[in-house]
Amino acid sequence: MATRFAAALFGLTALMTSAAALAQDDAPKPALSEKERVCLAKLKPAEVVNDRVVRSHAIAMHGKAKYGPDFKHFDYVNPDAPVGGTLRLATEGSFDSFNPFIPKGDAANPGVFETLLTSSEDEAFTEYGLIAESLEYPEDRSWVIFHLRPEARWHDGKPITPEDVIFSLETLRKEGQPFYRYYYGSVKTAEKVGERSVKFSFGDAANLELPLIIGQLAILPKHWWEGRDFAKTLLDPPLGSGPYKVGKFEPGRFMERVRVDDYWGKDLPVNRGKNNFERIRTDYYRDRIAIREAVKAGAVDFFAENQAKAWAVDWDTPAVREERLIKTLVEQRTPQGMQAFVLNTRRARFQDPRVRQAITLAFDFEWTNQNLFYGQYKRTDSFFANSELAATGAPAGEEFAILECLRKRLPRTVFWPPVKPPETDGTGWPRENLRQSFALLKEAGYEVRDLKLVNIETGEPFRFEILLVSPAFERIVLPFKRNLARLGIDVPVRLVDQSQYINRLRQYDFDSVISGWGQSESPGNEQRDYWGSAAANRPGGRNLIGIATPEIDALIELLIEAPDRDSLVARTRALDRVLLAGHWVVPNWHIAAQRIVYWDIFGRPKNSPYKGVSIMTWWLDPAKAGAKRNKS
């Protein structure tokens, strides 16, 4: 990715200026002042007084839906795709439950649950009717009514009812992952208002995303769950309503999903040309090395590669050279989010932003990319990388106005071009960067004694652990560990099994992990769970960093209340700029493409969504599949 930043701002002098600015922001800040609140309030949209109610087949976050009420199918499918055959997939790890909604167990997603609305793959954020045939809402979106399709059925033949919808919301908020209580927390009431209609009223003013969010609610069958403990893990195949149901399975080894012949929604416009496989089998493997061998042996049909080294050297096989096994890059024009070394600021040693910046300077991306990644990656320099949402240049317009309201509590660097990850010469010995690290650590109250970095006041050595779940990251972490050792920082690296890793993350029992936050083209309420104060100490949440600052909370709320696309972009850039200036993470890397490997047994639609490959729009070509499987 060509850099979106201005030329580098930081020599040592600029760095020390930045350090001074960060030092001012080291202590916890008070709540927003009245002056700051008034300033931000001026940026909020005027209250909608028009009480006109819209009834539609779809709802767009901003603007109008691409597909009208009479559309027949999405543009990126083949509506006449043949149905049949088995798609064989593989995944890493294990499973011991079919309940993905609770913070217990290692759950497989059975893929049987549907939602009121469903997204298109060629729009930023538009939802179309699935279980709901239509929805109605006022222009201020303070409530929404979903009208359920009369033909919508569970797999046991019983109709999907408003009672099921209300039960789903109440159950997920009460007994599901903590995320649900937060994500659906703005739903004030849910009530049945007709034989097949349910109304949600919202208590969060100006939150235009809420009708779309509640449309993403997974709908559960009330009659099936009655008498079962929802809070416990589950190995009974759950009742659903989707195009597939759970077939054969063996916990920890494999799961099959079988196409439902009399699926009620197979002819809906949103489903035409999709779900074309008769059976989908997913095998579970201990690691991705074993999965690659299974692909080469013909036991797995489709695989998304996520390791640069493997992409460069592990797929030089006769099948690839003969183009029986296809290896290809598929461009993605969507936000890549942020993958990073996450520094848990619940730990006292990471609460000073100067310390976090010093650690960031010790990571040599250029050397890592050249020597470990075969030059395939680009450095991630935004929490919304690869999109128009990423902050660029100096702030201007609405973005500047927002930041100006909060100037007294923000680092001065926020008003410069965005903070850029440090660069190196790629030799693996980033002397200048480490020299700057020492300067920052000294400012933060640390010095080296007997080759160990210690707190000047207490004499306590600086030490933190990097927790891993995949051995593939060990070779990446060790050069980083070596540079940190040059600063006198002791960094043990611990590899644990998947179950222990999941539980430690749920309880925030770690110093540092490699994790990330995916982003959509229309960020909104999920940002509260990523960076909001209320999520900082909620077990099982996504605020792994532990961010809890009133200015970031205020920026999140402004983003959620954006009245149009232009405002959303400006507000997201302001949030991005402030997150970058806080040095909360050590940014990793990304590639704006999918690396996929698949046997030449598929048919594919002529058009592909710009968001990337959607395997559920492909189909099995019987002639190709027979030839391949006989040969392999």
Secondary structure, DSSP 8 states (H G I E B T S, - for coil): ----S-S---SHHHHHHHHHHHHHT-S------HHHHHHHHTTS--------EEEESEEESSS--SS-TT--S-TTS-TT----SEEEEEEES---BS-TTSSSS-B---S---BSEEE-SSSSSEEEESSEEEEEEETT-SEEEEEE-TT-B-TTS-B--HHHHHHHHHHHHHHS-HHHHHHTTTEEEEEEEETTEEEEEE-STT-TTHHHHHHT-B---HHHHTTS-TTS---S-----SSEEEEEEETTTEEEEEE-TT-TTTTSTTTTT----SEEEEEEESSHHHHHHHHHTTS-SEEEE--HHHHHHTT--HHHHTTSEEEEEEE--S--BEEEEEE-TTSGGG-SHHHHHHHHHT--HHHHHHHTSTT--EE--STTBSSTTS--SS--HHHHHHHHHTGGGS-GGGGSS--------SSS--HHHHHHHHHHHHHTTEEEETTEEEETTT--B-B--EEES-GGGHHHHHHHHHHHHHTT-B--EEE--HHHHHHHHHTT--SEEEEEE---SS--THHHHHH-GGGTT-TT-S--S----HHHHHHHHHHHT--SHHHHHHHHHHHHHHHHHTT-EEE-EE-SEEEEEEES-EE--SS--TT---GGG-EE-HHHHHHHHHH-
